[in-house]
Every structure is written in C-alpha cells, then in structure tokens.
Amino acid sequence: MTNLIIFSQKLYKLIFLIFNMVTGKVIQFRRGRHQIHERHFLIEIEGIDKKQNAEKFIGKMVMWKSPAGKVIEGKIASTHGNKGVVRAIFEKGLPGQAITTKVEIK
C-alpha cells in the first residue's frame, strides 16, 4: 500500500512539472576543449535527476530575465548526460552573469 502512495506522489509531481512552469538553474555554456557555443547553455531543472525525466522537457520554452527586466527566450533542444541536465538554445547569447541564475521553463 505504501508503494502505491509513493508511486502516486511521484506521478503527481512529474505531471505537475510537465504541465506547469518549472524553474531551473543555468549551469554553464555548452563547451568543448577549444570552443564555446555562445547560444547553448546547460540547465539543471529542479526536481529532475534522471535522463528519462529530463527528456519530457525537450521542446519547451525557456525564459531568462535580466536584472534590468530584459527577457531572452530559448528552447530546450536535448538532454545532456544521465543526471537530468538539459541543453537549451537561446535566440541571443546570454551574458556571463547569467550563469548560476534562475530560468523559467514553460
């Protein structure tokens, strides 16, 4: 019986994350050894810790608000690794100050 309750709580939380606005944290530019992709950012979504759960966010819109109120939008393109991190491509590159700040995912 307790397994059913735990399963229903996890299912409810997953449905809530998919259909409502979720927050995430900008971790880093997508980068290689010699090149940094200026429009690609790695985002860690709150409450997501597995690749299977992160795949449900592919195609969702991402919004970053600057301290001055300017909004830069992007789209989640794919997952990155096995720990639930996603890769987002923004219409314009985010400034370096955006790293470790919050983003909204719709």
Z-matrix of the N, CA and C atoms (Angstrom, degrees):
N
C 1 1.458
C 2 1.528 1 110.96
N 3 1.328 2 117.11 1 -41.01
C 4 1.463 3 118.94 2 -179.39
C 5 1.528 4 111.19 3 -68.20
N 6 1.327 5 117.41 4 -31.21
C 7 1.467 6 120.04 5 176.72
C 8 1.520 7 110.78 6 -63.73
N 9 1.321 8 116.66 7 -37.66
C 10 1.459 9 120.71 8 178.34
C 11 1.524 10 110.91 9 -66.21
N 12 1.320 11 117.36 10 -39.51
C 13 1.466 12 121.27 11 178.85
C 14 1.525 13 110.18 12 -66.13
N 15 1.325 14 117.00 13 -43.70
C 16 1.465 15 120.74 14 179.40
C 17 1.521 16 110.37 15 -63.94
N 18 1.341 17 115.98 16 -42.28
C 19 1.462 18 119.89 17 178.79
C 20 1.523 19 110.91 18 -62.51
N 21 1.336 20 117.81 19 -43.01
C 22 1.463 21 120.29 20 -178.82
C 23 1.529 22 111.18 21 -67.25
N 24 1.340 23 117.36 22 -34.56
C 25 1.458 24 119.80 23 177.17
C 26 1.527 25 111.31 24 -66.60
N 27 1.337 26 116.27 25 -42.05
C 28 1.464 27 119.72 26 178.83
C 29 1.523 28 110.99 27 -66.61
N 30 1.327 29 116.65 28 -38.89
C 31 1.457 30 120.60 29 178.84
C 32 1.520 31 110.51 30 -64.94
N 33 1.331 32 117.38 31 -42.98
C 34 1.458 33 121.53 32 178.28
C 35 1.527 34 110.27 33 -61.69
N 36 1.320 35 116.78 34 -43.26
C 37 1.463 36 120.78 35 -179.30
C 38 1.526 37 110.70 36 -64.22
N 39 1.317 38 117.26 37 -40.72
C 40 1.458 39 121.38 38 179.08
C 41 1.527 40 111.29 39 -65.54
N 42 1.323 41 117.50 40 -43.06
C 43 1.465 42 121.30 41 177.67
C 44 1.527 43 110.35 42 -63.47
N 45 1.335 44 116.96 43 -40.40
C 46 1.460 45 121.12 44 178.19
C 47 1.523 46 110.51 45 -62.04
N 48 1.330 47 116.87 46 -41.96
C 49 1.457 48 120.53 47 -179.03
C 50 1.523 49 111.86 48 -66.59
N 51 1.319 50 117.12 49 -35.82
C 52 1.459 51 120.37 50 -176.43
C 53 1.525 52 111.39 51 -74.37
N 54 1.320 53 117.97 52 -41.65
C 55 1.464 54 120.06 53 -171.30
C 56 1.520 55 114.54 54 -96.45
N 57 1.295 56 119.32 55 -9.16
C 58 1.456 57 121.28 56 179.60
C 59 1.516 58 109.81 57 -116.94
N 60 1.319 59 114.74 58 172.13
C 61 1.446 60 119.82 59 179.74
C 62 1.524 61 109.72 60 -70.60
N 63 1.304 62 115.41 61 133.03
C 64 1.456 63 122.49 62 -177.59
C 65 1.520 64 107.62 63 -121.02
N 66 1.303 65 116.72 64 150.39
C 67 1.460 66 119.58 65 175.96
C 68 1.519 67 109.51 66 -105.13
N 69 1.296 68 113.99 67 152.69
C 70 1.454 69 121.15 68 177.18
C 71 1.513 70 109.27 69 -141.12
N 72 1.316 71 115.59 70 177.80
C 73 1.458 72 121.23 71 -177.81
C 74 1.525 73 108.52 72 -128.16
N 75 1.325 74 116.39 73 130.85
C 76 1.462 75 121.33 74 177.44
C 77 1.528 76 107.17 75 -73.62
N 78 1.327 77 116.02 76 123.04
C 79 1.464 78 119.93 77 -177.38
C 80 1.522 79 111.33 78 -94.41
N 81 1.343 80 116.78 79 -51.48
C 82 1.453 81 119.72 80 -171.55
C 83 1.524 82 109.84 81 -167.21
N 84 1.314 83 116.60 82 163.32
C 85 1.461 84 121.23 83 167.69
C 86 1.523 85 107.67 84 -64.91
N 87 1.330 86 116.21 85 154.18
C 88 1.458 87 118.96 86 168.03
C 89 1.513 88 105.60 87 -77.71
N 90 1.314 89 116.81 88 124.53
C 91 1.445 90 119.13 89 -172.72
C 92 1.511 91 112.15 90 -144.62
N 93 1.287 92 114.04 91 159.86
C 94 1.450 93 122.58 92 174.41
C 95 1.511 94 109.03 93 -121.38
N 96 1.284 95 115.20 94 -163.38
C 97 1.456 96 119.13 95 -178.63
C 98 1.523 97 112.10 96 -70.72
N 99 1.326 98 116.58 97 -37.84
C 100 1.457 99 120.24 98 -175.13
C 101 1.523 100 113.72 99 -116.45
N 102 1.310 101 118.51 100 -7.27
C 103 1.464 102 119.96 101 -171.58
C 104 1.525 103 110.82 102 -138.90
N 105 1.338 104 115.49 103 142.52
C 106 1.462 105 122.23 104 173.91
C 107 1.524 106 107.44 105 -114.77
N 108 1.323 107 116.75 106 129.39
C 109 1.459 108 121.44 107 176.66
C 110 1.524 109 107.39 108 -88.38
N 111 1.308 110 117.30 109 110.05
C 112 1.461 111 121.94 110 -167.97
C 113 1.515 112 113.99 111 -71.34
N 114 1.316 113 118.60 112 -24.78
C 115 1.466 114 120.96 113 -179.27
C 116 1.525 115 112.35 114 -97.18
N 117 1.308 116 118.30 115 -9.16
C 118 1.461 117 122.48 116 -176.47
C 119 1.525 118 109.56 117 -100.40
N 120 1.331 119 115.76 118 128.99
C 121 1.456 120 120.67 119 179.76
C 122 1.522 121 110.01 120 -130.17
N 123 1.308 122 115.82 121 149.16
C 124 1.462 123 121.83 122 174.30
C 125 1.517 124 107.64 123 -94.69
N 126 1.341 125 116.32 124 131.09
C 127 1.453 126 122.03 125 -175.82
C 128 1.523 127 108.89 126 -125.72
N 129 1.311 128 115.43 127 132.48
C 130 1.461 129 122.26 128 176.63
C 131 1.528 130 107.73 129 -100.64
N 132 1.331 131 117.35 130 118.96
C 133 1.456 132 122.49 131 -177.21
C 134 1.522 133 108.97 132 -89.54
N 135 1.320 134 116.22 133 133.86
C 136 1.464 135 120.73 134 -179.34
C 137 1.523 136 110.77 135 -65.24
N 138 1.316 137 116.67 136 131.45
C 139 1.452 138 121.62 137 177.10
C 140 1.516 139 114.35 138 86.29
N 141 1.318 140 118.42 139 -2.25
C 142 1.460 141 121.93 140 -179.83
C 143 1.521 142 108.24 141 -110.55
N 144 1.325 143 116.23 142 125.10
C 145 1.458 144 119.52 143 -178.38
C 146 1.530 145 113.49 144 -132.83
N 147 1.336 146 117.07 145 8.01
C 148 1.460 147 120.52 146 179.11
C 149 1.523 148 109.96 147 -133.61
N 150 1.311 149 115.24 148 152.14
C 151 1.459 150 121.26 149 -179.22
C 152 1.525 151 111.67 150 -63.11
N 153 1.327 152 117.55 151 -37.38
C 154 1.467 153 121.03 152 -178.29
C 155 1.524 154 110.78 153 -63.76
N 156 1.314 155 118.19 154 -37.50
C 157 1.467 156 120.83 155 178.27
C 158 1.530 157 111.25 156 -73.90
N 159 1.319 158 117.03 157 -34.38
C 160 1.465 159 120.57 158 -178.88
C 161 1.526 160 111.65 159 -71.14
N 162 1.328 161 117.97 160 -27.45
C 163 1.464 162 120.89 161 -179.34
C 164 1.525 163 112.33 162 -63.21
N 165 1.308 164 117.92 163 -23.13
C 166 1.461 165 122.13 164 -179.82
C 167 1.527 166 112.15 165 -70.83
N 168 1.333 167 117.98 166 -14.66
C 169 1.461 168 121.91 167 -178.63
C 170 1.520 169 113.07 168 -94.52
N 171 1.324 170 118.23 169 -3.71
C 172 1.461 171 120.81 170 -179.02
C 173 1.531 172 108.92 171 -63.35
N 174 1.327 173 116.01 172 130.16
C 175 1.460 174 122.32 173 -178.89
C 176 1.516 175 113.85 174 96.47
N 177 1.327 176 118.52 175 -10.04
C 178 1.472 177 121.21 176 179.82
C 179 1.527 178 110.00 177 -77.24
N 180 1.333 179 115.24 178 155.89
C 181 1.463 180 121.71 179 179.84
C 182 1.526 181 110.24 180 -85.61
N 183 1.328 182 115.17 181 146.18
C 184 1.463 183 122.72 182 178.98
C 185 1.518 184 107.47 183 -123.04
N 186 1.339 185 116.52 184 135.91
C 187 1.463 186 120.66 185 178.41
C 188 1.523 187 109.55 186 -126.38
N 189 1.339 188 115.61 187 132.35
C 190 1.459 189 121.57 188 174.47
C 191 1.511 190 107.70 189 -117.56
N 192 1.334 191 116.60 190 129.47
C 193 1.465 192 121.45 191 178.88
C 194 1.516 193 108.96 192 -106.56
N 195 1.328 194 115.05 193 128.33
C 196 1.462 195 119.87 194 178.04
C 197 1.527 196 109.42 195 -78.62
N 198 1.320 197 118.40 196 163.63
C 199 1.471 198 120.03 197 175.86
C 200 1.521 199 112.94 198 -59.79
N 201 1.337 200 117.69 199 -24.60
C 202 1.465 201 121.08 200 178.66
C 203 1.520 202 112.44 201 -84.06
N 204 1.332 203 117.87 202 -6.23
C 205 1.451 204 121.49 203 177.64
C 206 1.516 205 114.73 204 101.28
N 207 1.320 206 117.78 205 -2.56
C 208 1.458 207 121.37 206 178.89
C 209 1.523 208 109.80 207 -73.04
N 210 1.336 209 116.68 208 139.15
C 211 1.457 210 121.77 209 -178.06
C 212 1.522 211 109.43 210 -112.28
N 213 1.323 212 116.30 211 129.11
C 214 1.457 213 122.28 212 174.79
C 215 1.520 214 107.22 213 -116.64
N 216 1.332 215 115.83 214 126.86
C 217 1.461 216 120.87 215 -175.95
C 218 1.518 217 110.74 216 -105.18
N 219 1.328 218 114.36 217 154.78
C 220 1.452 219 121.22 218 176.78
C 221 1.511 220 109.94 219 -151.91
N 222 1.314 221 115.53 220 -173.72
C 223 1.457 222 121.61 221 -177.42
C 224 1.518 223 108.84 222 -139.26
N 225 1.325 224 116.71 223 139.79
C 226 1.452 225 120.79 224 177.81
C 227 1.523 226 108.47 225 -75.98
N 228 1.336 227 115.94 226 123.87
C 229 1.457 228 121.33 227 -174.13
C 230 1.520 229 112.47 228 -98.26
N 231 1.326 230 117.83 229 -40.99
C 232 1.463 231 120.10 230 -176.40
C 233 1.517 232 109.85 231 -165.03
N 234 1.319 233 114.93 232 175.57
C 235 1.459 234 120.14 233 174.70
C 236 1.520 235 108.51 234 -87.29
N 237 1.328 236 114.89 235 165.69
C 238 1.459 237 120.79 236 179.76
C 239 1.522 238 107.61 237 -137.53
N 240 1.294 239 116.68 238 105.99
C 241 1.457 240 120.21 239 -179.26
C 242 1.514 241 111.87 240 82.26
N 243 1.328 242 115.55 241 -166.31
C 244 1.462 243 121.80 242 -175.64
C 245 1.522 244 113.71 243 -109.92
N 246 1.323 245 118.93 244 4.72
C 247 1.461 246 121.28 245 -174.93
C 248 1.519 247 114.21 246 -106.13
N 249 1.320 248 118.23 247 18.40
C 250 1.451 249 120.75 248 173.90
C 251 1.509 250 115.61 249 88.51
N 252 1.309 251 118.63 250 13.36
C 253 1.460 252 122.19 251 177.14
C 254 1.527 253 107.93 252 -85.46
N 255 1.334 254 116.83 253 142.27
C 256 1.462 255 121.41 254 179.90
C 257 1.523 256 109.72 255 -118.35
N 258 1.325 257 115.65 256 160.47
C 259 1.458 258 122.43 257 177.78
C 260 1.516 259 107.97 258 -109.81
N 261 1.326 260 116.20 259 125.25
C 262 1.459 261 121.47 260 179.75
C 263 1.520 262 109.58 261 -115.42
N 264 1.342 263 115.57 262 140.49
C 265 1.458 264 121.68 263 176.94
C 266 1.527 265 107.25 264 -109.64
N 267 1.325 266 116.79 265 120.31
C 268 1.461 267 121.89 266 -177.89
C 269 1.519 268 110.07 267 -96.38
N 270 1.346 269 115.80 268 155.19
C 271 1.462 270 120.50 269 -178.82
C 272 1.520 271 111.08 270 -66.78
N 273 1.311 272 116.75 271 -35.72
C 274 1.456 273 122.97 272 173.13
C 275 1.515 274 106.11 273 -127.25
N 276 1.294 275 117.10 274 155.85
C 277 1.454 276 119.59 275 178.13
C 278 1.519 277 111.35 276 -67.84
N 279 1.303 278 116.66 277 142.39
C 280 1.462 279 120.76 278 175.97
C 281 1.521 280 109.09 279 -80.77
N 282 1.321 281 117.57 280 151.43
C 283 1.462 282 119.01 281 176.22
C 284 1.530 283 110.61 282 -71.58
N 285 1.297 284 115.95 283 163.59
C 286 1.462 285 120.79 284 -179.91
C 287 1.516 286 112.83 285 -61.58
N 288 1.337 287 117.00 286 -26.10
C 289 1.464 288 121.08 287 179.65
C 290 1.522 289 111.80 288 -69.34
N 291 1.325 290 118.02 289 -11.32
C 292 1.463 291 121.19 290 -178.34
C 293 1.529 292 112.15 291 -75.19
N 294 1.320 293 117.27 292 -18.52
C 295 1.464 294 120.12 293 -179.16
C 296 1.524 295 108.62 294 -65.53
N 297 1.314 296 116.15 295 134.22
C 298 1.483 297 128.20 296 -176.59
C 299 1.523 298 112.88 297 73.70
N 300 1.321 299 119.12 298 12.80
C 301 1.465 300 120.67 299 175.31
C 302 1.530 301 109.44 300 -99.46
N 303 1.315 302 116.24 301 170.38
C 304 1.464 303 122.54 302 -176.79
C 305 1.519 304 110.89 303 -87.24
N 306 1.326 305 115.36 304 148.86
C 307 1.453 306 122.99 305 171.18
C 308 1.514 307 108.20 306 -129.24
N 309 1.330 308 116.44 307 155.34
C 310 1.467 309 122.14 308 176.74
C 311 1.506 310 109.08 309 -105.24
N 312 1.327 311 116.11 310 135.17
C 313 1.455 312 122.00 311 -179.75
C 314 1.521 313 107.94 312 -115.38
N 315 1.327 314 117.10 313 125.39
C 316 1.464 315 121.70 314 -179.49
C 317 1.508 316 109.50 315 -117.46
